[in-house]
Amino acid sequence: MIPSNSAFAEDYLRQALEQQEENLIRQQAINAGIADADVGKPTDLNTLKAKWENRAESRADRAI
């Protein structure tokens, strides 16, 4: 049985909005990286890895 109370709906919508925002941020970062590469400014792999690890840590901190 699927819960149908307002708290469940609010939590579901909050999570959906957070996921949509994260997807938008990720897509913007990808587009920025592609634009940099198109003009001859590639980003070092270690720099990219550090940025995404920092984002993952920030996301984990928000979940607590």
KEKE-3310 file (N, C-alpha, C; in steps of 0.2 Angstrom, whole numbers, plus 5000, padded with zeros to 4 digits):
npx = (5004:5003:5008:4998:4998:4999:5012:5020:5019:5024:5037:5041:5040:5049:5061:5061:5062:5075:5082:5080:5086:5099:5102:5101:5112:5123:5121:5124:5137:5143:5141:5148:5161:5162:5161:5173:5182:5180:5185:5198:5203:5206:5201:5211:5211:5212:5208:5195:5190:5192:5183:5171:5171:5171:5158:5150:5153:5148:5135:5132:5134:5123:5113:5113)
npy = (4994:5011:5025:5040:5052:5070:5073:5063:5066:5079:5076:5068:5077:5087:5080:5076:5089:5093:5083:5087:5100:5096:5089:5099:5107:5099:5097:5110:5111:5102:5107:5119:5113:5108:5119:5125:5116:5117:5129:5127:5125:5113:5104:5098:5081:5077:5089:5090:5078:5081:5092:5086:5077:5085:5091:5079:5077:5089:5087:5075:5080:5089:5080:5075)
npz = (5000:4996:5005:5008:5014:5018:5023:5017:5003:5003:5006:4996:4985:4988:4988:4974:4968:4973:4967:4954:4954:4956:4945:4935:4939:4937:4923:4919:4923:4915:4902:4903:4904:4891:4883:4887:4882:4869:4865:4867:4880:4889:4904:4918:4923:4936:4943:4939:4945:4958:4960:4958:4968:4979:4977:4980:4993:4999:4996:5003:5016:5017:5018:5030)
capx = (5000:5007:5006:4995:4997:5003:5019:5023:5019:5029:5044:5042:5041:5055:5066:5060:5065:5082:5086:5080:5091:5106:5103:5102:5119:5127:5121:5127:5144:5145:5141:5154:5167:5162:5163:5180:5186:5179:5190:5205:5205:5204:5202:5215:5207:5213:5204:5188:5189:5192:5177:5165:5171:5168:5151:5148:5154:5143:5128:5131:5133:5116:5108:5113)
capy = (5000:5017:5030:5045:5058:5076:5073:5059:5070:5085:5074:5066:5083:5090:5075:5077:5096:5093:5079:5091:5105:5093:5087:5105:5109:5094:5098:5116:5110:5098:5112:5123:5110:5107:5125:5126:5112:5119:5135:5124:5125:5107:5104:5092:5076:5078:5095:5088:5073:5085:5096:5081:5074:5091:5091:5074:5078:5094:5083:5071:5084:5091:5074:5073)
capz = (5000:4995:5009:5004:5018:5015:5024:5012:4997:5004:5006:4989:4981:4990:4985:4967:4967:4974:4961:4947:4954:4955:4938:4932:4941:4933:4916:4918:4923:4908:4896:4904:4902:4884:4880:4888:4878:4862:4864:4868:4887:4893:4912:4920:4925:4944:4945:4938:4950:4965:4960:4959:4975:4984:4977:4983:5000:5000:4995:5009:5022:5017:5019:5037)
cpx = (5004:5004:5003:4994:5001:5010:5023:5024:5024:5036:5046:5044:5047:5061:5066:5063:5072:5085:5086:5085:5098:5107:5105:5110:5124:5127:5125:5135:5147:5146:5146:5160:5167:5164:5170:5184:5186:5183:5197:5208:5202:5205:5206:5210:5207:5208:5197:5186:5188:5185:5171:5165:5169:5161:5147:5148:5149:5136:5127:5130:5126:5111:5108:5108)
cpy = (5006:5022:5036:5051:5064:5076:5069:5063:5076:5082:5071:5072:5087:5086:5076:5084:5096:5089:5083:5097:5102:5091:5094:5108:5105:5096:5105:5115:5106:5103:5117:5120:5109:5113:5127:5122:5114:5125:5133:5125:5119:5108:5098:5087:5076:5084:5093:5083:5077:5089:5092:5078:5079:5091:5085:5074:5083:5091:5079:5075:5087:5086:5072:5078)
cpz = (5000:5000:5005:5009:5015:5017:5019:5005:4997:5003:4999:4984:4982:4987:4977:4965:4968:4969:4955:4948:4953:4948:4933:4933:4937:4926:4914:4918:4917:4903:4897:4902:4894:4881:4881:4883:4871:4860:4866:4875:4891:4900:4913:4924:4933:4946:4944:4944:4957:4965:4961:4966:4980:4983:4980:4991:5003:5001:5001:5015:5023:5019:5027:5041)
residu = (MET:ILE:PRO:SER:ASN:SER:ALA:PHE:ALA:GLU:ASP:TYR:LEU:ARG:GLN:ALA:LEU:GLU:GLN:GLN:GLU:GLU:ASN:LEU:ILE:ARG:GLN:GLN:ALA:ILE:ASN:ALA:GLY:ILE:ALA:ASP:ALA:ASP:VAL:GLY:LYS:PRO:THR:ASP:LEU:ASN:THR:LEU:LYS:ALA:LYS:TRP:GLU:ASN:ARG:ALA:GLU:SER:ARG:ALA:ASP:ARG:ALA:ILE)
# end
